[in-house]
Amino acid sequence: MPSVPVARNEHRASGAGFTECESPVNYKRNAVIRICWNKYHSPRSIDEAIEWLTHYDGRAQVIGGGTDLLLEIQQGLKPAVEAMVDPCRIAGLNQVTIDEDYIVIGCAVTHTQVVSDKRIIRDGTCLVESCGVIGGPQVRNVATLAGNVAHALPAGDGSIGLLALNGEVEVADTCGRRWMPLQAAFLGPGKSAIDHHRSLLTRLRFRATGASAGSAFTRVMRPQGVALPMISMAARVQLDADNTISAVRIALGPAGPVPYLAEPAMEVLTGGPAEPGQFDKAVKAVLASAPLRTSKYRATREYRAEMIRTHLPLVLARATERACSSDAVPVGAGQ
Ligand SMILES: Cc1cc2nc3c(=O)[nH]c(=O)nc-3n(C[C@H](O)[C@H](O)[C@H](O)COP(=O)(O)OP(=O)(O)OC[C@H]3O[C@@H](n4cnc5c(N)ncnc54)[C@H](O)[C@@H]3O)c2cc1C
């Protein structure tokens, strides 16, 4: 059996929400904070984390920064759990590393770390731009890219950036560890193929874009609206010597129940010149195939379509520019 659990209020985000009590600051007077967990474990190895999850047999949950999970429990959208298992003290999982031509991001790496990592800025620019618009600095300082992916929202910003980069996730459970394509991790809105009660998303990775490839991300959002975008989009463009597009990926959200890979538009662009006329054809292919819908608080289907018409050519042009130069300066990240 793994070692004794750490003190219950040791969670790095706040320790709030442990017992039912009057809230000192953030809640209305007399509001109560729901119990979120009874035991809080900070394992020192992946094996130990899996042992704890196995020990609780579905009554424990993995926690990253807690920025989604704790709110959902507080708001009664998810039940409290017997124990939280926090992987952030497992050696190596709070780092960005290079493994051959992959950039590997540990599950405890925060959005702030992603945004400031020079290798990701150069070779995964759209991920920096997507993680850089999540919440404000306080949220980005504790929230993780792994938590964004594991939460499996169709418009999770980090997920959209990583999908354009053809990302993969590593999952650990009692059967061992394995890599799977990012897309396979998404089953539906908020529904992940990774069981947060029994498995650990340990690392994420993507191949560095390198010379002759570039990427870009943008999102359209109400200035003071809810945290989720009206529409966001990311693209990675790879060029041949004669400026022909040899490979391209386009990701969008929300467009359907999971982060959307615009395959028909990718087919239209592959093998053709990287020029505005082609980008307009890609827009038409997206609009003919993406399952856009009207959502009550964010945007109509028509408005989303209009934003794709306006912004997707710009995203493709920016990714192309970056493919032609050795430098990439992210736009809008970390503001
Ligand atoms: C004010 C505010 C603004 C926000 N703005 C945005 C925004 O603009 N864009 C956006 O996309 N999101 C936004 N979010 C949502 C949230 O911050 C992000 O989705 C964040 O990346 C979640 O990461 P986390 O580490 O906090 O996840 P947590 O809340 O810790 O976990 C989320 C889910 O993933 C599971 N999980 C976490 N880590 C692992 C792991 N390693 N293995 C298995 N399961 C795991 C948890 O069990 C839980 O179900 C916002 C949240 C707040 C509070």
The ligand as an SDF file (V2000), in Angstrom:
LIG
                    3D

 53 58  0  0  0  0  0  0  0  0999 V2000
  -12.4240   31.5070  -14.5310 C   0  0  0  0  0  0  0  0  0  0  0  0
  -12.1690   30.3570  -15.4660 C   0  0  0  0  0  0  0  0  0  0  0  0
  -11.9240   30.6200  -16.8040 C   0  0  0  0  0  0  0  0  0  0  0  0
  -11.6840   29.5700  -17.6810 C   0  0  0  0  0  0  0  0  0  0  0  0
  -11.4540   29.8690  -18.9960 N   0  0  0  0  0  0  0  0  0  0  0  0
  -11.2420   28.8690  -19.8720 C   0  0  0  0  0  0  0  0  0  0  0  0
  -11.0040   29.1580  -21.2390 C   0  0  0  0  0  0  0  0  0  0  0  0
  -10.9570   30.3120  -21.6500 O   0  0  0  0  0  0  0  0  0  0  0  0
  -10.8160   28.1150  -22.0920 N   0  0  0  0  0  0  0  0  0  0  0  0
  -10.8410   26.8060  -21.6600 C   0  0  0  0  0  0  0  0  0  0  0  0
  -10.6370   25.8940  -22.4800 O   0  0  0  0  0  0  0  0  0  0  0  0
  -11.0610   26.5110  -20.3640 N   0  0  0  0  0  0  0  0  0  0  0  0
  -11.2690   27.4880  -19.4640 C   0  0  0  0  0  0  0  0  0  0  0  0
  -11.5060   27.2020  -18.1440 N   0  0  0  0  0  0  0  0  0  0  0  0
  -11.5920   25.8050  -17.7240 C   0  0  0  0  0  0  0  0  0  0  0  0
  -10.3030   25.2150  -17.0920 C   0  0  0  0  0  0  0  0  0  0  0  0
   -9.5170   26.1890  -16.4580 O   0  0  0  0  0  0  0  0  0  0  0  0
   -9.4190   24.4900  -18.1010 C   0  0  0  0  0  0  0  0  0  0  0  0
  -10.1690   23.5060  -18.7790 O   0  0  0  0  0  0  0  0  0  0  0  0
   -8.2100   23.8380  -17.4150 C   0  0  0  0  0  0  0  0  0  0  0  0
   -7.2400   23.5130  -18.3990 O   0  0  0  0  0  0  0  0  0  0  0  0
   -8.5530   22.5810  -16.6330 C   0  0  0  0  0  0  0  0  0  0  0  0
   -7.3500   22.0900  -16.0820 O   0  0  0  0  0  0  0  0  0  0  0  0
   -7.2260   21.6730  -14.5400 P   0  0  0  0  0  0  0  0  0  0  0  0
   -5.8230   21.1920  -14.3550 O   0  0  0  0  0  0  0  0  0  0  0  0
   -7.6770   22.7410  -13.6340 O   0  0  0  0  0  0  0  0  0  0  0  0
   -8.2490   20.4420  -14.5110 O   0  0  0  0  0  0  0  0  0  0  0  0
   -9.0950   19.8500  -13.2660 P   0  0  0  0  0  0  0  0  0  0  0  0
  -10.1810   20.7900  -12.9190 O   0  0  0  0  0  0  0  0  0  0  0  0
   -8.1350   19.4710  -12.1850 O   0  0  0  0  0  0  0  0  0  0  0  0
   -9.6390   18.5430  -13.9420 O   0  0  0  0  0  0  0  0  0  0  0  0
  -10.5720   18.5840  -14.9970 C   0  0  0  0  0  0  0  0  0  0  0  0
  -11.0280   17.1420  -15.2850 C   0  0  0  0  0  0  0  0  0  0  0  0
   -9.9320   16.3940  -15.8170 O   0  0  0  0  0  0  0  0  0  0  0  0
   -9.6000   15.3010  -14.9560 C   0  0  0  0  0  0  0  0  0  0  0  0
   -8.1280   15.2600  -14.9150 N   0  0  0  0  0  0  0  0  0  0  0  0
   -7.2920   16.3030  -14.6550 C   0  0  0  0  0  0  0  0  0  0  0  0
   -6.0130   15.9120  -14.7850 N   0  0  0  0  0  0  0  0  0  0  0  0
   -6.0510   14.5820  -15.1190 C   0  0  0  0  0  0  0  0  0  0  0  0
   -5.0400   13.6040  -15.3880 C   0  0  0  0  0  0  0  0  0  0  0  0
   -3.7380   13.8990  -15.3580 N   0  0  0  0  0  0  0  0  0  0  0  0
   -5.4410   12.3290  -15.6820 N   0  0  0  0  0  0  0  0  0  0  0  0
   -6.7630   12.0060  -15.7340 C   0  0  0  0  0  0  0  0  0  0  0  0
   -7.7530   12.8950  -15.5090 N   0  0  0  0  0  0  0  0  0  0  0  0
   -7.4010   14.1700  -15.1990 C   0  0  0  0  0  0  0  0  0  0  0  0
  -10.2360   15.6020  -13.6060 C   0  0  0  0  0  0  0  0  0  0  0  0
  -10.5580   14.4180  -12.9140 O   0  0  0  0  0  0  0  0  0  0  0  0
  -11.4730   16.3780  -14.0260 C   0  0  0  0  0  0  0  0  0  0  0  0
  -12.4920   15.5130  -14.4020 O   0  0  0  0  0  0  0  0  0  0  0  0
  -11.7180   28.2290  -17.2250 C   0  0  0  0  0  0  0  0  0  0  0  0
  -11.9530   27.9670  -15.8570 C   0  0  0  0  0  0  0  0  0  0  0  0
  -12.1720   29.0160  -14.9960 C   0  0  0  0  0  0  0  0  0  0  0  0
  -12.4110   28.7100  -13.5500 C   0  0  0  0  0  0  0  0  0  0  0  0
  1  2  1  0
  2  3  1  0
  2 52  2  0
  3  4  2  0
  4  5  1  0
  4 50  1  0
  5  6  2  0
  6  7  1  0
  6 13  1  0
  7  8  2  0
  7  9  1  0
  9 10  1  0
 10 11  2  0
 10 12  1  0
 12 13  2  0
 13 14  1  0
 14 15  1  0
 14 50  1  0
 15 16  1  0
 16 17  1  0
 16 18  1  0
 18 19  1  0
 18 20  1  0
 20 21  1  0
 20 22  1  0
 22 23  1  0
 23 24  1  0
 24 25  2  0
 24 26  1  0
 24 27  1  0
 27 28  1  0
 28 29  2  0
 28 30  1  0
 28 31  1  0
 31 32  1  0
 32 33  1  0
 33 34  1  0
 33 48  1  0
 34 35  1  0
 35 36  1  0
 35 46  1  0
 36 37  1  0
 36 45  1  0
 37 38  2  0
 38 39  1  0
 39 40  1  0
 39 45  2  0
 40 41  1  0
 40 42  2  0
 42 43  1  0
 43 44  2  0
 44 45  1  0
 46 47  1  0
 46 48  1  0
 48 49  1  0
 50 51  2  0
 51 52  1  0
 52 53  1  0
M  END
$$$$
